[in-house]
Amino acid sequence: NEKIKANLLVERQKIIGFAASEASVNLFAVFLHKKNLVEPGFNVNHRYFVSLKMAEKVFNLDFPNRNKIFNLLVSQESYRNKLCYGKEKSAEIVNSTIKNLFVLKALIESELEEK
């Protein structure tokens, strides 16, 4: 059963890589909009997270857990590139991609809770 799950993850790694990346930047966009840190029509592109330097340049903003959020988004972009391009990767890398997304989700949700 575990071997079947691992095989499915590996078989669908490109879909998972793209979807996790898209979900991550969409979560960040929701965060930015709800905190009124960007204009209503602003879109977040996954390419903004090719590096920490690029993310900091594009989002020269101050908000709680900024560095943690940026590091998770940069990691997610790295996973996207690993999974979507080149040779097939291991189920562990696919799982790490999914875990990274859920860590980011939990962090952003905690920041958006009314205090």
ZAROLUM-895212 format. One record per atom (N, C-alpha, C, CB): residue in one letter; y, x, z; atom name. Coordinates in nm, 2 decimals. Glycine has a CB too. Layout:
<rs>
{'A'; {Y; X; Z}; 'CA'}
...
</rs>
This chain:
<rs>
{'N'; {-0.12; 0.08; 0.00}; 'N'}
{'N'; {0.00; 0.00; 0.00}; 'CA'}
{'N'; {0.13; 0.09; 0.00}; 'C'}
{'N'; {0.00; -0.09; 0.12}; 'CB'}
{'E'; {0.13; 0.19; 0.08}; 'N'}
{'E'; {0.24; 0.28; 0.09}; 'CA'}
{'E'; {0.26; 0.36; -0.04}; 'C'}
{'E'; {0.23; 0.38; 0.21}; 'CB'}
{'K'; {0.14; 0.39; -0.10}; 'N'}
{'K'; {0.14; 0.47; -0.23}; 'CA'}
{'K'; {0.20; 0.38; -0.34}; 'C'}
{'K'; {0.00; 0.52; -0.26}; 'CB'}
{'I'; {0.16; 0.25; -0.34}; 'N'}
{'I'; {0.22; 0.16; -0.44}; 'CA'}
{'I'; {0.37; 0.14; -0.42}; 'C'}
{'I'; {0.15; 0.02; -0.42}; 'CB'}
{'K'; {0.42; 0.13; -0.30}; 'N'}
{'K'; {0.56; 0.12; -0.27}; 'CA'}
{'K'; {0.63; 0.25; -0.32}; 'C'}
{'K'; {0.59; 0.10; -0.12}; 'CB'}
{'A'; {0.58; 0.36; -0.30}; 'N'}
{'A'; {0.64; 0.49; -0.34}; 'CA'}
{'A'; {0.64; 0.50; -0.49}; 'C'}
{'A'; {0.56; 0.61; -0.28}; 'CB'}
{'N'; {0.53; 0.45; -0.56}; 'N'}
{'N'; {0.53; 0.46; -0.70}; 'CA'}
{'N'; {0.63; 0.36; -0.76}; 'C'}
{'N'; {0.39; 0.42; -0.75}; 'CB'}
{'L'; {0.65; 0.24; -0.70}; 'N'}
{'L'; {0.75; 0.15; -0.75}; 'CA'}
{'L'; {0.89; 0.21; -0.73}; 'C'}
{'L'; {0.74; 0.02; -0.67}; 'CB'}
{'L'; {0.92; 0.27; -0.62}; 'N'}
{'L'; {1.05; 0.34; -0.60}; 'CA'}
{'L'; {1.07; 0.44; -0.71}; 'C'}
{'L'; {1.06; 0.40; -0.46}; 'CB'}
{'V'; {0.98; 0.52; -0.74}; 'N'}
{'V'; {0.99; 0.63; -0.84}; 'CA'}
{'V'; {1.01; 0.57; -0.98}; 'C'}
{'V'; {0.87; 0.72; -0.84}; 'CB'}
{'E'; {0.93; 0.47; -1.01}; 'N'}
{'E'; {0.94; 0.40; -1.14}; 'CA'}
{'E'; {1.08; 0.34; -1.16}; 'C'}
{'E'; {0.83; 0.29; -1.15}; 'CB'}
{'R'; {1.14; 0.29; -1.06}; 'N'}
{'R'; {1.27; 0.22; -1.07}; 'CA'}
{'R'; {1.38; 0.30; -1.02}; 'C'}
{'R'; {1.26; 0.09; -0.99}; 'CB'}
{'Q'; {1.37; 0.43; -1.01}; 'N'}
{'Q'; {1.47; 0.51; -0.95}; 'CA'}
{'Q'; {1.61; 0.51; -1.02}; 'C'}
{'Q'; {1.43; 0.66; -0.95}; 'CB'}
{'K'; {1.61; 0.49; -1.15}; 'N'}
{'K'; {1.73; 0.48; -1.23}; 'CA'}
{'K'; {1.81; 0.35; -1.19}; 'C'}
{'K'; {1.71; 0.49; -1.38}; 'CB'}
{'I'; {1.73; 0.24; -1.18}; 'N'}
{'I'; {1.79; 0.12; -1.14}; 'CA'}
{'I'; {1.85; 0.13; -1.00}; 'C'}
{'I'; {1.69; 0.00; -1.15}; 'CB'}
{'I'; {1.77; 0.18; -0.91}; 'N'}
{'I'; {1.81; 0.20; -0.77}; 'CA'}
{'I'; {1.93; 0.29; -0.76}; 'C'}
{'I'; {1.69; 0.25; -0.68}; 'CB'}
{'G'; {1.93; 0.40; -0.83}; 'N'}
{'G'; {2.05; 0.49; -0.83}; 'CA'}
{'G'; {2.17; 0.43; -0.88}; 'C'}
{'G'; {2.02; 0.61; -0.92}; 'CB'}
{'F'; {2.17; 0.35; -0.99}; 'N'}
{'F'; {2.29; 0.28; -1.04}; 'CA'}
{'F'; {2.33; 0.17; -0.94}; 'C'}
{'F'; {2.26; 0.22; -1.18}; 'CB'}
{'A'; {2.24; 0.09; -0.89}; 'N'}
{'A'; {2.27; -0.02; -0.81}; 'CA'}
{'A'; {2.33; 0.02; -0.67}; 'C'}
{'A'; {2.14; -0.11; -0.78}; 'CB'}
{'A'; {2.27; 0.13; -0.61}; 'N'}
{'A'; {2.32; 0.18; -0.49}; 'CA'}
{'A'; {2.46; 0.23; -0.50}; 'C'}
{'A'; {2.22; 0.28; -0.43}; 'CB'}
{'S'; {2.48; 0.30; -0.61}; 'N'}
{'S'; {2.61; 0.36; -0.63}; 'CA'}
{'S'; {2.72; 0.25; -0.65}; 'C'}
{'S'; {2.61; 0.45; -0.76}; 'CB'}
{'E'; {2.68; 0.15; -0.73}; 'N'}
{'E'; {2.77; 0.04; -0.76}; 'CA'}
{'E'; {2.80; -0.04; -0.63}; 'C'}
{'E'; {2.71; -0.06; -0.86}; 'CB'}
{'A'; {2.69; -0.07; -0.55}; 'N'}
{'A'; {2.71; -0.14; -0.42}; 'CA'}
{'A'; {2.80; -0.06; -0.33}; 'C'}
{'A'; {2.57; -0.16; -0.36}; 'CB'}
{'S'; {2.78; 0.07; -0.32}; 'N'}
{'S'; {2.87; 0.16; -0.23}; 'CA'}
{'S'; {3.01; 0.15; -0.27}; 'C'}
{'S'; {2.82; 0.30; -0.24}; 'CB'}
{'V'; {3.05; 0.16; -0.40}; 'N'}
{'V'; {3.19; 0.16; -0.43}; 'CA'}
{'V'; {3.24; 0.02; -0.42}; 'C'}
{'V'; {3.21; 0.21; -0.58}; 'CB'}
{'N'; {3.16; -0.08; -0.44}; 'N'}
{'N'; {3.21; -0.22; -0.41}; 'CA'}
{'N'; {3.24; -0.25; -0.27}; 'C'}
{'N'; {3.11; -0.32; -0.47}; 'CB'}
{'L'; {3.15; -0.20; -0.18}; 'N'}
{'L'; {3.17; -0.21; -0.03}; 'CA'}
{'L'; {3.30; -0.14; 0.00}; 'C'}
{'L'; {3.06; -0.15; 0.05}; 'CB'}
{'F'; {3.33; -0.02; -0.05}; 'N'}
{'F'; {3.45; 0.05; -0.02}; 'CA'}
{'F'; {3.57; -0.02; -0.07}; 'C'}
{'F'; {3.44; 0.19; -0.08}; 'CB'}
{'A'; {3.56; -0.08; -0.19}; 'N'}
{'A'; {3.67; -0.16; -0.25}; 'CA'}
{'A'; {3.70; -0.28; -0.16}; 'C'}
{'A'; {3.63; -0.21; -0.39}; 'CB'}
{'V'; {3.60; -0.35; -0.11}; 'N'}
{'V'; {3.62; -0.46; -0.02}; 'CA'}
{'V'; {3.70; -0.42; 0.10}; 'C'}
{'V'; {3.49; -0.53; 0.02}; 'CB'}
{'F'; {3.65; -0.30; 0.16}; 'N'}
{'F'; {3.72; -0.25; 0.28}; 'CA'}
{'F'; {3.86; -0.22; 0.25}; 'C'}
{'F'; {3.64; -0.12; 0.32}; 'CB'}
{'L'; {3.89; -0.15; 0.14}; 'N'}
{'L'; {4.03; -0.12; 0.10}; 'CA'}
{'L'; {4.12; -0.24; 0.09}; 'C'}
{'L'; {4.04; -0.03; -0.02}; 'CB'}
{'H'; {4.06; -0.34; 0.02}; 'N'}
{'H'; {4.14; -0.47; 0.00}; 'CA'}
{'H'; {4.16; -0.54; 0.13}; 'C'}
{'H'; {4.07; -0.55; -0.10}; 'CB'}
{'K'; {4.06; -0.55; 0.21}; 'N'}
{'K'; {4.07; -0.63; 0.34}; 'CA'}
{'K'; {4.17; -0.56; 0.43}; 'C'}
{'K'; {3.94; -0.65; 0.40}; 'CB'}
{'K'; {4.18; -0.43; 0.42}; 'N'}
{'K'; {4.27; -0.35; 0.51}; 'CA'}
{'K'; {4.41; -0.34; 0.45}; 'C'}
{'K'; {4.21; -0.21; 0.54}; 'CB'}
{'N'; {4.43; -0.40; 0.33}; 'N'}
{'N'; {4.55; -0.40; 0.26}; 'CA'}
{'N'; {4.60; -0.25; 0.23}; 'C'}
{'N'; {4.66; -0.47; 0.33}; 'CB'}
{'L'; {4.50; -0.17; 0.20}; 'N'}
{'L'; {4.54; -0.03; 0.17}; 'CA'}
{'L'; {4.56; 0.00; 0.02}; 'C'}
{'L'; {4.42; 0.06; 0.22}; 'CB'}
{'V'; {4.53; -0.10; -0.07}; 'N'}
{'V'; {4.55; -0.09; -0.21}; 'CA'}
{'V'; {4.60; -0.22; -0.26}; 'C'}
{'V'; {4.41; -0.05; -0.28}; 'CB'}
{'E'; {4.66; -0.21; -0.39}; 'N'}
{'E'; {4.71; -0.33; -0.45}; 'CA'}
{'E'; {4.59; -0.42; -0.49}; 'C'}
{'E'; {4.79; -0.29; -0.58}; 'CB'}
{'P'; {4.62; -0.56; -0.50}; 'N'}
{'P'; {4.51; -0.65; -0.53}; 'CA'}
{'P'; {4.43; -0.62; -0.66}; 'C'}
{'P'; {4.57; -0.79; -0.55}; 'CB'}
{'G'; {4.49; -0.56; -0.76}; 'N'}
{'G'; {4.41; -0.54; -0.88}; 'CA'}
{'G'; {4.34; -0.40; -0.89}; 'C'}
{'G'; {4.50; -0.55; -1.00}; 'CB'}
{'F'; {4.35; -0.33; -0.78}; 'N'}
{'F'; {4.30; -0.19; -0.78}; 'CA'}
{'F'; {4.14; -0.19; -0.79}; 'C'}
{'F'; {4.34; -0.12; -0.66}; 'CB'}
{'N'; {4.09; -0.11; -0.88}; 'N'}
{'N'; {3.94; -0.10; -0.89}; 'CA'}
{'N'; {3.90; 0.04; -0.84}; 'C'}
{'N'; {3.90; -0.12; -1.04}; 'CB'}
{'V'; {3.78; 0.05; -0.78}; 'N'}
{'V'; {3.73; 0.17; -0.74}; 'CA'}
{'V'; {3.62; 0.22; -0.84}; 'C'}
{'V'; {3.67; 0.16; -0.59}; 'CB'}
{'N'; {3.63; 0.34; -0.88}; 'N'}
{'N'; {3.53; 0.39; -0.98}; 'CA'}
{'N'; {3.44; 0.49; -0.91}; 'C'}
{'N'; {3.60; 0.46; -1.10}; 'CB'}
{'H'; {3.31; 0.49; -0.94}; 'N'}
{'H'; {3.22; 0.58; -0.87}; 'CA'}
{'H'; {3.25; 0.73; -0.90}; 'C'}
{'H'; {3.08; 0.55; -0.92}; 'CB'}
{'R'; {3.32; 0.75; -1.01}; 'N'}
{'R'; {3.35; 0.89; -1.05}; 'CA'}
{'R'; {3.46; 0.95; -0.95}; 'C'}
{'R'; {3.41; 0.90; -1.19}; 'CB'}
{'Y'; {3.52; 0.87; -0.87}; 'N'}
{'Y'; {3.62; 0.92; -0.78}; 'CA'}
{'Y'; {3.55; 1.00; -0.67}; 'C'}
{'Y'; {3.70; 0.80; -0.72}; 'CB'}
{'F'; {3.42; 0.98; -0.66}; 'N'}
{'F'; {3.34; 1.05; -0.55}; 'CA'}
{'F'; {3.25; 1.16; -0.60}; 'C'}
{'F'; {3.26; 0.94; -0.48}; 'CB'}
{'V'; {3.29; 1.22; -0.71}; 'N'}
{'V'; {3.22; 1.33; -0.76}; 'CA'}
{'V'; {3.22; 1.45; -0.66}; 'C'}
{'V'; {3.27; 1.38; -0.90}; 'CB'}
{'S'; {3.33; 1.46; -0.59}; 'N'}
{'S'; {3.35; 1.56; -0.48}; 'CA'}
{'S'; {3.44; 1.50; -0.37}; 'C'}
{'S'; {3.41; 1.69; -0.54}; 'CB'}
{'L'; {3.43; 1.57; -0.26}; 'N'}
{'L'; {3.52; 1.53; -0.14}; 'CA'}
{'L'; {3.66; 1.55; -0.18}; 'C'}
{'L'; {3.48; 1.61; -0.02}; 'CB'}
{'K'; {3.69; 1.66; -0.25}; 'N'}
{'K'; {3.83; 1.69; -0.29}; 'CA'}
{'K'; {3.89; 1.58; -0.38}; 'C'}
{'K'; {3.83; 1.83; -0.36}; 'CB'}
{'M'; {3.81; 1.54; -0.47}; 'N'}
{'M'; {3.85; 1.43; -0.57}; 'CA'}
{'M'; {3.88; 1.30; -0.49}; 'C'}
{'M'; {3.75; 1.41; -0.68}; 'CB'}
{'A'; {3.78; 1.26; -0.40}; 'N'}
{'A'; {3.80; 1.14; -0.32}; 'CA'}
{'A'; {3.93; 1.15; -0.24}; 'C'}
{'A'; {3.68; 1.12; -0.23}; 'CB'}
{'E'; {3.95; 1.26; -0.17}; 'N'}
{'E'; {4.07; 1.28; -0.09}; 'CA'}
{'E'; {4.20; 1.27; -0.17}; 'C'}
{'E'; {4.07; 1.41; -0.01}; 'CB'}
{'K'; {4.19; 1.32; -0.30}; 'N'}
{'K'; {4.31; 1.32; -0.39}; 'CA'}
{'K'; {4.34; 1.18; -0.43}; 'C'}
{'K'; {4.28; 1.41; -0.51}; 'CB'}
{'V'; {4.24; 1.10; -0.47}; 'N'}
{'V'; {4.25; 0.97; -0.52}; 'CA'}
{'V'; {4.29; 0.87; -0.41}; 'C'}
{'V'; {4.13; 0.92; -0.59}; 'CB'}
{'F'; {4.23; 0.89; -0.30}; 'N'}
{'F'; {4.26; 0.80; -0.18}; 'CA'}
{'F'; {4.33; 0.88; -0.07}; 'C'}
{'F'; {4.12; 0.74; -0.13}; 'CB'}
{'N'; {4.45; 0.91; -0.10}; 'N'}
{'N'; {4.54; 0.98; 0.00}; 'CA'}
{'N'; {4.58; 0.87; 0.10}; 'C'}
{'N'; {4.66; 1.05; -0.07}; 'CB'}
{'L'; {4.49; 0.82; 0.18}; 'N'}
{'L'; {4.51; 0.71; 0.27}; 'CA'}
{'L'; {4.46; 0.75; 0.41}; 'C'}
{'L'; {4.45; 0.58; 0.22}; 'CB'}
{'D'; {4.51; 0.69; 0.51}; 'N'}
{'D'; {4.46; 0.71; 0.64}; 'CA'}
{'D'; {4.39; 0.58; 0.69}; 'C'}
{'D'; {4.57; 0.76; 0.74}; 'CB'}
{'F'; {4.27; 0.60; 0.73}; 'N'}
{'F'; {4.19; 0.48; 0.79}; 'CA'}
{'F'; {4.08; 0.54; 0.88}; 'C'}
{'F'; {4.14; 0.39; 0.68}; 'CB'}
{'P'; {4.03; 0.46; 0.98}; 'N'}
{'P'; {3.93; 0.51; 1.07}; 'CA'}
{'P'; {3.80; 0.55; 0.99}; 'C'}
{'P'; {3.89; 0.40; 1.17}; 'CB'}
{'N'; {3.74; 0.65; 1.04}; 'N'}
{'N'; {3.61; 0.70; 0.98}; 'CA'}
{'N'; {3.63; 0.75; 0.84}; 'C'}
{'N'; {3.51; 0.60; 1.00}; 'CB'}
{'R'; {3.75; 0.78; 0.80}; 'N'}
{'R'; {3.77; 0.82; 0.66}; 'CA'}
{'R'; {3.68; 0.93; 0.61}; 'C'}
{'R'; {3.92; 0.88; 0.65}; 'CB'}
{'N'; {3.66; 1.04; 0.69}; 'N'}
{'N'; {3.57; 1.15; 0.65}; 'CA'}
{'N'; {3.43; 1.11; 0.64}; 'C'}
{'N'; {3.59; 1.26; 0.75}; 'CB'}
{'K'; {3.38; 1.03; 0.73}; 'N'}
{'K'; {3.24; 0.98; 0.73}; 'CA'}
{'K'; {3.22; 0.89; 0.60}; 'C'}
{'K'; {3.21; 0.90; 0.86}; 'CB'}
{'I'; {3.31; 0.80; 0.58}; 'N'}
{'I'; {3.30; 0.71; 0.46}; 'CA'}
{'I'; {3.30; 0.79; 0.33}; 'C'}
{'I'; {3.42; 0.61; 0.46}; 'CB'}
{'F'; {3.40; 0.89; 0.32}; 'N'}
{'F'; {3.40; 0.97; 0.20}; 'CA'}
{'F'; {3.27; 1.05; 0.18}; 'C'}
{'F'; {3.52; 1.06; 0.21}; 'CB'}
{'N'; {3.22; 1.11; 0.29}; 'N'}
{'N'; {3.10; 1.19; 0.28}; 'CA'}
{'N'; {2.98; 1.10; 0.23}; 'C'}
{'N'; {3.07; 1.26; 0.41}; 'CB'}
{'L'; {2.97; 0.98; 0.28}; 'N'}
{'L'; {2.87; 0.89; 0.24}; 'CA'}
{'L'; {2.88; 0.86; 0.10}; 'C'}
{'L'; {2.86; 0.77; 0.33}; 'CB'}
{'L'; {3.00; 0.83; 0.05}; 'N'}
{'L'; {3.03; 0.79; -0.09}; 'CA'}
{'L'; {3.00; 0.91; -0.18}; 'C'}
{'L'; {3.17; 0.74; -0.11}; 'CB'}
{'V'; {3.04; 1.03; -0.14}; 'N'}
{'V'; {3.01; 1.15; -0.22}; 'CA'}
{'V'; {2.86; 1.18; -0.23}; 'C'}
{'V'; {3.09; 1.28; -0.16}; 'CB'}
{'S'; {2.79; 1.16; -0.12}; 'N'}
{'S'; {2.65; 1.17; -0.12}; 'CA'}
{'S'; {2.58; 1.07; -0.21}; 'C'}
{'S'; {2.59; 1.15; 0.02}; 'CB'}
{'Q'; {2.64; 0.94; -0.21}; 'N'}
{'Q'; {2.58; 0.84; -0.30}; 'CA'}
{'Q'; {2.60; 0.87; -0.44}; 'C'}
{'Q'; {2.65; 0.70; -0.26}; 'CB'}
{'E'; {2.71; 0.93; -0.48}; 'N'}
{'E'; {2.74; 0.97; -0.62}; 'CA'}
{'E'; {2.64; 1.08; -0.66}; 'C'}
{'E'; {2.89; 1.02; -0.63}; 'CB'}
{'S'; {2.62; 1.17; -0.56}; 'N'}
{'S'; {2.52; 1.28; -0.59}; 'CA'}
{'S'; {2.38; 1.22; -0.61}; 'C'}
{'S'; {2.52; 1.38; -0.47}; 'CB'}
{'Y'; {2.34; 1.13; -0.53}; 'N'}
{'Y'; {2.21; 1.06; -0.55}; 'CA'}
{'Y'; {2.20; 0.99; -0.68}; 'C'}
{'Y'; {2.18; 0.96; -0.43}; 'CB'}
{'R'; {2.31; 0.93; -0.72}; 'N'}
{'R'; {2.32; 0.86; -0.85}; 'CA'}
{'R'; {2.29; 0.96; -0.96}; 'C'}
{'R'; {2.46; 0.79; -0.87}; 'CB'}
{'N'; {2.35; 1.07; -0.96}; 'N'}
{'N'; {2.33; 1.17; -1.06}; 'CA'}
{'N'; {2.19; 1.22; -1.06}; 'C'}
{'N'; {2.43; 1.28; -1.05}; 'CB'}
{'K'; {2.13; 1.25; -0.94}; 'N'}
{'K'; {2.00; 1.30; -0.94}; 'CA'}
{'K'; {1.90; 1.19; -0.99}; 'C'}
{'K'; {1.96; 1.33; -0.79}; 'CB'}
{'L'; {1.92; 1.07; -0.95}; 'N'}
{'L'; {1.82; 0.97; -0.99}; 'CA'}
{'L'; {1.83; 0.91; -1.13}; 'C'}
{'L'; {1.83; 0.85; -0.90}; 'CB'}
{'C'; {1.95; 0.91; -1.18}; 'N'}
{'C'; {1.98; 0.85; -1.31}; 'CA'}
{'C'; {1.97; 0.94; -1.43}; 'C'}
{'C'; {2.11; 0.78; -1.31}; 'CB'}
{'Y'; {1.97; 1.07; -1.40}; 'N'}
{'Y'; {1.97; 1.17; -1.51}; 'CA'}
{'Y'; {1.87; 1.28; -1.48}; 'C'}
{'Y'; {2.11; 1.23; -1.53}; 'CB'}
{'G'; {1.81; 1.33; -1.58}; 'N'}
{'G'; {1.71; 1.44; -1.56}; 'CA'}
{'G'; {1.57; 1.39; -1.53}; 'C'}
{'G'; {1.76; 1.53; -1.45}; 'CB'}
{'K'; {1.50; 1.48; -1.47}; 'N'}
{'K'; {1.36; 1.45; -1.44}; 'CA'}
{'K'; {1.34; 1.35; -1.33}; 'C'}
{'K'; {1.28; 1.58; -1.40}; 'CB'}
{'E'; {1.22; 1.29; -1.32}; 'N'}
{'E'; {1.19; 1.19; -1.22}; 'CA'}
{'E'; {1.19; 1.27; -1.08}; 'C'}
{'E'; {1.05; 1.13; -1.25}; 'CB'}
{'K'; {1.25; 1.20; -0.98}; 'N'}
{'K'; {1.26; 1.25; -0.85}; 'CA'}
{'K'; {1.15; 1.19; -0.76}; 'C'}
{'K'; {1.40; 1.23; -0.79}; 'CB'}
{'S'; {1.14; 1.24; -0.64}; 'N'}
{'S'; {1.04; 1.19; -0.54}; 'CA'}
{'S'; {1.09; 1.06; -0.48}; 'C'}
{'S'; {1.02; 1.30; -0.44}; 'CB'}
{'A'; {0.99; 0.99; -0.42}; 'N'}
{'A'; {1.02; 0.87; -0.35}; 'CA'}
{'A'; {1.11; 0.89; -0.23}; 'C'}
{'A'; {0.89; 0.80; -0.30}; 'CB'}
{'E'; {1.10; 1.01; -0.17}; 'N'}
{'E'; {1.18; 1.05; -0.06}; 'CA'}
{'E'; {1.33; 1.05; -0.09}; 'C'}
{'E'; {1.15; 1.19; 0.00}; 'CB'}
{'I'; {1.36; 1.10; -0.21}; 'N'}
{'I'; {1.50; 1.10; -0.26}; 'CA'}
{'I'; {1.55; 0.96; -0.28}; 'C'}
{'I'; {1.52; 1.19; -0.38}; 'CB'}
{'V'; {1.46; 0.88; -0.34}; 'N'}
{'V'; {1.50; 0.74; -0.36}; 'CA'}
{'V'; {1.52; 0.67; -0.23}; 'C'}
{'V'; {1.39; 0.66; -0.44}; 'CB'}
{'N'; {1.44; 0.69; -0.13}; 'N'}
{'N'; {1.46; 0.63; 0.00}; 'CA'}
{'N'; {1.58; 0.68; 0.07}; 'C'}
{'N'; {1.34; 0.67; 0.09}; 'CB'}
{'S'; {1.62; 0.81; 0.05}; 'N'}
{'S'; {1.74; 0.86; 0.11}; 'CA'}
{'S'; {1.86; 0.79; 0.05}; 'C'}
{'S'; {1.75; 1.01; 0.08}; 'CB'}
{'T'; {1.85; 0.76; -0.08}; 'N'}
{'T'; {1.96; 0.69; -0.15}; 'CA'}
{'T'; {1.98; 0.55; -0.09}; 'C'}
{'T'; {1.93; 0.67; -0.30}; 'CB'}
{'I'; {1.88; 0.48; -0.06}; 'N'}
{'I'; {1.88; 0.35; 0.00}; 'CA'}
{'I'; {1.93; 0.36; 0.14}; 'C'}
{'I'; {1.74; 0.28; -0.01}; 'CB'}
{'K'; {1.88; 0.45; 0.22}; 'N'}
{'K'; {1.93; 0.47; 0.36}; 'CA'}
{'K'; {2.08; 0.50; 0.36}; 'C'}
{'K'; {1.85; 0.58; 0.43}; 'CB'}
{'N'; {2.12; 0.59; 0.27}; 'N'}
{'N'; {2.27; 0.62; 0.27}; 'CA'}
{'N'; {2.35; 0.50; 0.24}; 'C'}
{'N'; {2.29; 0.73; 0.16}; 'CB'}
{'L'; {2.31; 0.42; 0.15}; 'N'}
{'L'; {2.38; 0.29; 0.12}; 'CA'}
{'L'; {2.39; 0.20; 0.25}; 'C'}
{'L'; {2.31; 0.21; 0.01}; 'CB'}
{'F'; {2.28; 0.19; 0.32}; 'N'}
{'F'; {2.28; 0.10; 0.44}; 'CA'}
{'F'; {2.36; 0.16; 0.56}; 'C'}
{'F'; {2.14; 0.08; 0.49}; 'CB'}
{'V'; {2.36; 0.30; 0.57}; 'N'}
{'V'; {2.45; 0.36; 0.67}; 'CA'}
{'V'; {2.60; 0.33; 0.63}; 'C'}
{'V'; {2.43; 0.51; 0.67}; 'CB'}
{'L'; {2.63; 0.35; 0.51}; 'N'}
{'L'; {2.77; 0.32; 0.46}; 'CA'}
{'L'; {2.80; 0.17; 0.49}; 'C'}
{'L'; {2.79; 0.35; 0.31}; 'CB'}
{'K'; {2.71; 0.08; 0.45}; 'N'}
{'K'; {2.73; -0.06; 0.47}; 'CA'}
{'K'; {2.76; -0.09; 0.62}; 'C'}
{'K'; {2.61; -0.14; 0.43}; 'CB'}
{'A'; {2.68; -0.04; 0.71}; 'N'}
{'A'; {2.70; -0.06; 0.85}; 'CA'}
{'A'; {2.83; -0.01; 0.90}; 'C'}
{'A'; {2.58; 0.00; 0.93}; 'CB'}
{'L'; {2.87; 0.11; 0.86}; 'N'}
{'L'; {3.00; 0.17; 0.90}; 'CA'}
{'L'; {3.11; 0.08; 0.85}; 'C'}
{'L'; {3.01; 0.31; 0.84}; 'CB'}
{'I'; {3.11; 0.04; 0.73}; 'N'}
{'I'; {3.22; -0.04; 0.67}; 'CA'}
{'I'; {3.23; -0.18; 0.74}; 'C'}
{'I'; {3.21; -0.06; 0.52}; 'CB'}
{'E'; {3.11; -0.24; 0.76}; 'N'}
{'E'; {3.11; -0.37; 0.83}; 'CA'}
{'E'; {3.16; -0.35; 0.97}; 'C'}
{'E'; {2.97; -0.42; 0.84}; 'CB'}
{'S'; {3.13; -0.25; 1.04}; 'N'}
{'S'; {3.18; -0.23; 1.18}; 'CA'}
{'S'; {3.33; -0.21; 1.18}; 'C'}
{'S'; {3.12; -0.11; 1.25}; 'CB'}
{'E'; {3.39; -0.15; 1.07}; 'N'}
{'E'; {3.53; -0.13; 1.06}; 'CA'}
{'E'; {3.60; -0.26; 1.03}; 'C'}
{'E'; {3.56; -0.02; 0.96}; 'CB'}
{'L'; {3.53; -0.35; 0.96}; 'N'}
{'L'; {3.60; -0.47; 0.92}; 'CA'}
{'L'; {3.59; -0.58; 1.02}; 'C'}
{'L'; {3.53; -0.52; 0.79}; 'CB'}
{'E'; {3.50; -0.56; 1.13}; 'N'}
{'E'; {3.49; -0.66; 1.23}; 'CA'}
{'E'; {3.63; -0.68; 1.30}; 'C'}
{'E'; {3.39; -0.63; 1.34}; 'CB'}
{'E'; {3.65; -0.80; 1.33}; 'N'}
{'E'; {3.78; -0.83; 1.41}; 'CA'}
{'E'; {3.76; -0.78; 1.55}; 'C'}
{'E'; {3.81; -0.99; 1.41}; 'CB'}
{'K'; {3.86; -0.71; 1.60}; 'N'}
{'K'; {3.85; -0.65; 1.73}; 'CA'}
{'K'; {3.95; -0.72; 1.83}; 'C'}
{'K'; {3.88; -0.50; 1.73}; 'CB'}
</rs>
